[in-house]
Amino acid sequence: MEAASVMPDLAPALPEIILAIGAMALLMFGVFRKDDDAGPVAMGAIALFIITGAAMVMAPSETATTFGFSFIADPFARFVKILILVGAGATLLMGISSMRADNLNRFEYPVLLVLATLGMFMMVSANGLIALYIGIELQSLALYVVAAFKRDSLRSSEAGLKYFVLGALSSGMLLYGASLIYGFAGTVSYAGLGTALSDGASMGVVIGLVFFLAGMAFKISAVPFHMWTPDVYEGAPTPATAFLAAAPKVAAVAMLVRALMEAFPGLMAEWQQIIFFMAVASTLLGAFAAIGQNNIKRLMAYSSIGHVGFILIGLSAGTQEGVTGVLVYLAAYVAMTIGTFACILTMRRPEGAVESIDDLAGLSRHQPILAAVLAILMFSLAGIPPFIGFFAKYFVFLAAIEAGLYVLAIIGVLASVVGAYYYLRVIKVMYFDEPAVPFEKPIAGDIRFVLTIAAAFVTLFFVYPSPLLDSAAAAAGSLF
């Protein structure tokens, strides 16, 4: 009876348990199959994501903790985890045909994506510095391999090595900052830190916070710790790049939001300055550095850096409205990114995949529906109404204005105008340039399905926005 009384309640961690057991089962299934085709394992991973999502939807909505309060399940975690599952499942589904065409159809790939998703879940539900670090490492170790999955490609190997070296550096910085915070505050739990630092902090804690945020900035690829992003996006296989651009970014942002709002609310004046700088630098670099890019994957890398800047504008406000804006932006970002990479995966000719923006020339004549969908996604990324990208930016700018951060909002709007240039350039190439060699037809069914859902969500969000807005507001409210 005594042993039973000290057993932790595992119900809050049921989604993570399902993913962990499922990943092991898929690994064994792949190992003992004679056929190396990843299709059945990939479909099993997608089914696993669906089961995990159903378990979260049916779970009680109240906040629950386990493992000595180091793991928390609340509306914020559930909202973000569903976004992660959507991003992971969609990128895995639309990558099946592409990985098969590139001779990368190995069962290890979907298993690695499941394990990375498990790490992201841990990052989102971490309720202390140690649990946070465990989640980061579980995610990162899988993603290092995913980035270098194309073993016979020099670019892919280079991408994996750069990601590993800079990821290890960022983890070291984050761990050093966490150790300083623990040394001066005396606790690693978010609740304990929030209480201990409610009346201010010593210089040691502030220095630790700086290192902690520097490590976090690497994970979300915010300026000035963004340098790995373009090379990794370009070098990794395109389905892997789609996954890297969607799900891990959501998990890292959510991890940062929870840490700042729950562990360091008493140090808002200190961390707000750092977030302010990263927001300004990321939006400006994302706007200007992408202008000269001709590789569409590198363009999407700089675009993601710019979008991180806009997300940080909402976080800079430090309010419930700001966090709501961040969550709405994350949902929009996942949909727009998945849709755009689905279009990039269709850029294939008999000799192989192509990545140059010039290869899109005349797409409107060869494949008018695909060109129209990509144009919609570009308009949304640029923040042009009535698409979801406009509303995402509206909510983060509104939160900044309500918090009195007028300069930050103005800089964000100006950066958004500059950034619209390279999105509109893609549309110009598709509709007004002389046609290039057509892409392969027809589009694979898995890519077509993902593309249809993403484009519909981006286009029709304004018709019935309340489910997403209400869910985001409830999730943000659980942190305050």
N, C-alpha and C positions, 0 to 999 in steps of 0.2 A: 504493500500500500504506500509506503514511503517513496519507493521508486516511481510509482505512478504519479504521485503528487508533484514531483519535480520535472516531469516530462513537459516540454513546451507544447503549447497549443499550436498545431501546425496548420490549422485552417486558414489563417491569413496568408500563408505562403503556399497555398494549394497551386496557383498558376505556376510558380517556380518549380514546385515538385513535379508537376505534370511535364514541364519542359525538360527537366533533368532526366527523368525516367524515359521520356520519349526519345531524347537524344541518344541515350545509351542503347535503346532498342533499335533505333534506326542505324546506329553504327554497327551493331551486331548483324542486323539484317543485310547491310551492305557488304560486310566482311565475308559472310558465309554464302552469299550469292555468287554463282559462277559468272554471271553476266555483269559487266562493269557499267551498264547503262544507269545513269543517275535518275532517270524518269520516275520509277516507282518510289525511290527514296525521297525525291523532291515532292511528289504528291503526298507521301506520308508526312513530310514536314509541314506541308500546307494544311493537311488535316489536323495535325498536332496544334498548329496555330489557331485553327477554328475551335478546337476543343478547349484550348486555353482561354480564348476569348469568351466562350460560352460560360466557362467556370467563373470568370470575373463578372460577367453580366448578372449571373444568378447569385453571386455572393452578397451578403448583407452590405448595405450602403454605409454603415457607420464605421468609424475609425477603429482599427484593431492593431495591436502590436504583438510581437513574439520574439523569441530568442533574446530575452533580457532587454526588451525595448530597443534593440538594435535594428529591428525590421518593422516597418510600418505599412499598413494597407489602409488607404483613405481615398476619398473621391479624387484627389489630385493624382495619386499614383494610378488609379484605375483609368482615368482619362488619358494619361500619357501612355500607359501600357497598351491601350487599344490603338493609339496612333502608331506605336512601335510595331504592333502585330500587323496592322494594315500595311505599313511600309515594308516590313520584312516579307510578308506573304506576297504582296504584289510584285516586288522586285525578284523574288524567287520564281514566281510563276512566269513572269515575262522573260526571264533569263533562260528557261529550259531549252527553247529552240535555238537561241543564240549560242549557248554553251555547247550544244550538240554540233552546230555548224562550225565552231572554232576548235573542235576536237578537245574540248575541256569537259566532256560529259562524264565526270567522275563522281562517285557517290559521296566522297568526303565533303564536297562543296555544300550541299544542303545541311549536312550534319554540323559543319562549322557555323553556318548561319543560325541554326537553332541554338548552339552554344553561345554565340555572340548575343543573341536575343535574350538568353537567360542572364548573361552578365548585365545587359541593359536594364532588365527588370530589377536586378539587385541594386543597380545605381539609383533607380528611381525611388525604390522603397527603403534605401539606406537611411537610418535614423541616427547615425553616428559616423565619426571619421573612419573608424576601422572597417565598418560594413561598406562604406562608400569606396574605400580603396580595394576591397575584395571584388566588388562589382566592376570597377574600372579594369582591373587586371584580367578578370574572366572574359570581359568583352574584348580587350585589346589583344590578348594572346590569340584569339580566333581570327580577329581582323588582320593581324600581321600576315597570317598565312593566306587569307582570302585575297589580299592585295597582290601577293606574289604568286597567285595560283597558276598563272600561265608560265610554267617553269622553263620552257624553251625560248621565252621572250626576254631580251635584255631589258626592255623598258619595264616589264612587269616585275622582274627581279629587283631592278633599281627602285621601283615604287615601294615594294615591300621592305627593302632595306632602309630607305629613307623614313618610312613610316615607323619602322621598329626603333631606329636610333633616336629619332626626335620624340617618339612616344615614350621611350624609356627615360629620356631626359625630363620630359614633362611629368612623368610619374614620380621621378626623384624629387623634383621641385615641389610637387604637391605633398609628397610624404614628409619632406623636410618642414614645410609650412605647417602641416598637421602636427608634427612632433613639437614644434615651437608652441603652437596653440595649446596643446595638451600640457606641456611643461609649465606654462605660465597660468593656465586657467584651471588645471587639475582635473579635467574630465574630457571625454571624447564624445559624449552623447549630445545631440542637438539641444535637448531640453536643458541639460546641465549647463551647456555653454550659454544658452540664452539667459539663464538665471545669473550665472557668474559674471557675465559681461553686460548686464542690464544697466549698470551705472558707469559704463566706460571701461577702458582696458589699459593695461600697461603697454609700453613701447614694444616689449617682446611679443605680445599678442598681435599688435598691428603689423609688425614685420612678418610674423607667421602668416597673417591674413594675406599679405602681399604675395608671398611665395605660393600660398594656397590658390589664390586667384590666377597667378601666372600659370600654374599647372592646369587649372580649369580652362584657361584661355586656349591652351594647346588643344584640348579635347573638342572645343567648339570652333576651332580655327578662327579665332578673333585676332585682329591686328593688335600687337606686333608679333604674335606667335602663330602666324598663318602660313609660314613659308613652305610647309610640307604639302599643302593642299593641292595646288595646281599640278605638281609633278606626280603625286599619287593618283589623282583623278585621271590624268592622261595615261599613265602607265598601266594601271590596273585593268583587267578585263572589264568591258563596258557593263555587264550585269553586276559585277562586284562594285564598280564605281557607283551605279545606281543605288545599291544597298548602302554604301558608305555615305552617300549624300543625303539619304533619307533617315533611316532609323537611328544610327548612332548620334547624329546631330540632335535629334529630338531628346534622346536619353540624357545627353550631356547638358543640354540647356535646362532640362527639368531638374537634374541633379544640382546644378548651380542655383536655380531658383529656390529649391527647398533648403539648401545649406544657408543661403543668405537670409531667407525669411524666418527660419526657425532657430538657427544657431547664432546669427549675428545681427539681430534687429537693433541691438543697442549700439552697434558700430556703423549704423547707416551712413553717418556723415563721412566716415572713412572709406567704406567700400563704394559709396555712390560716386566719389571722385574717380576711382579706378574704372568703374563701369562706364561712366560718362566718357572718359578718354577712349576706351576701347570701342564704344558705340560710334563716336565721331570718326575715329581712324578707320574702322571697318567699313562704314558706309562710304567714306570718301575713296578708300583704296578699291573697294568693290566697284564703285562707279567709274573710276578713271583707268584702272589697270586692265579692265576687260575690253576697253575700246580697241586696242591693237591686236586682240587675239583672233586667230583664224581657225584654231582647233576648237570645235564646239564643246569638247569635254573640258578644256582649259577655261573656256568662257563660262561654263557652268560652275567651275571651281571658284572663279572670282565672283560670280553671281551669288554663290552660297555665302561667301565672305561678306558681301554686301547685305544679304538678308540677315545674317547673324547680327550685323550692326543695327538693323531695324528692330530686331528682337530685343537687343540690349537697350534700345531707347525705352521700350516698355518697362524693362526691368529697372532702369535707372529711376523711374518714378517711385519705386519702393512702396507702392500701394496695391490694394486688392484690384483696382481697375487696371493697373499696369500689368499685373500677373494674368488677369483675364485676357488682356490684349496679347500677351505673349503666347498663351495657349491657343487663341484663335489663329494667331500668325503661324504657329507650329502646324496646326491642321491644314491651313492653306499651303504652307511650304511643302508638306508631304505630298499633297495632291498635285501641285504644280511640278515638283521635282520628278515624281514618278511618271507623270504624263510626258514630260519633256524627254526623259531617258527612254521611255517607250518609243518615242519618235526617233531618237538617236539609234536605237537598236534596229530600226527599219532601214537605216542607211547602209545598205548592203548591195554589192554588185557581184557578178559571177567570180571575180578574182578575190573577193573578200569584203570585209567591212571597211568603210571610209568614215573619216571624222572631220573633214574640212568643211567650213561653212560654205565655201564656194561650190561644193558638191551638191548643195541644195538648190543651185540655180535652176530656174524653170520648173520647180517641183509642182507648181500650181497647174501646169499643163499636163504633166505625166500622171500625177496622183492628186487631183484637186481636193479630195476629202482629207487626206493626210496633211496637205498644206494648210487647209482651213483649221484643222485641229491644232497644228503647231503654231499657227498665227494666234489662235485664241490663248494658248498657253503663254506665248511671248507677251501678248497684251496684259495678261494677268500678272506675270512676273514684273512687268513694268509698272503695275499699279494703276491701270486704266480701268475705269468703271465700264460696265457693271460687274466685272469679274471679281472673284474672291480676293485676288491680290490687292485690289483697291480697298476693300473693307478691312483686310488685315493691317494695312498701313494706317488706315484711318483710326483704328482702335489704339494702336501704340502711340501715334501722334497725339491723340486726344488725351491719353493718360499722361503724357509728358507735359502737355499744356496745363492740365488740371493740377499737376504737381509744381507748376511754376518754372519748368525747364524750357522756356521759350526758345533760347538759343539752340538747344539740342533739336527741338522740333523743326526749326527753320533749316538747320543744316541737313536734317534728314529729308525734308521736302526737296531741297536743292539737289542733294545727291540722288534722289529718286528721279528727278528730271534728267540729270546727266546720264544716269544708268539706262534710261529709256532709249537712248541712242543705239546701244548695241543690240537691244532686243528688237527695235524697229528695223535695224539693219538686216537681221535674219529674215524678216518679213519682206523687205525690199528685194533681197536676193531671190527669194522664192517666187515672187510675183513679177519682177521687172527685169531680171537679168536674163541673158540668153541661155536657153536650156542646156544643161549638162547631160551626161549619159544617164539614162533612167536607172532607178533602183530596181531591185528584184520585185516581182509581183507573183502571187499575192502576199499580203502581210500574214505572218504566222498567227494562228488563232489565239494563242495565249497573249501575244502582244496586242492584238486587236481588242480583246476583252478588257485588258487593263487600260488601254488607251480610251476606250469608250466610257468606262466608269469615271476615270480621272477628268476627262473633258466635260462630262455631264455635271460632275460636282462643281468644277471650277466655273462653269457657265451659269448653272441654275441655282447657285447658293443664295443669291439675292431674293429668289422667289419665296423661300421658306427657311430663313436663317435661324429661327428661334431654337431648334434642337441643339445646334452647335453652340450658340451663344449662351443658352441656359446651362448646358453641361460645363462649359468653360467657367462660367461665373460660380457655379457650385463647387467646382474643383479648386478654383482660386480661393474661395471662401474658407475651405478647410485648412488653409495655411495661416489664417488670421484669427 
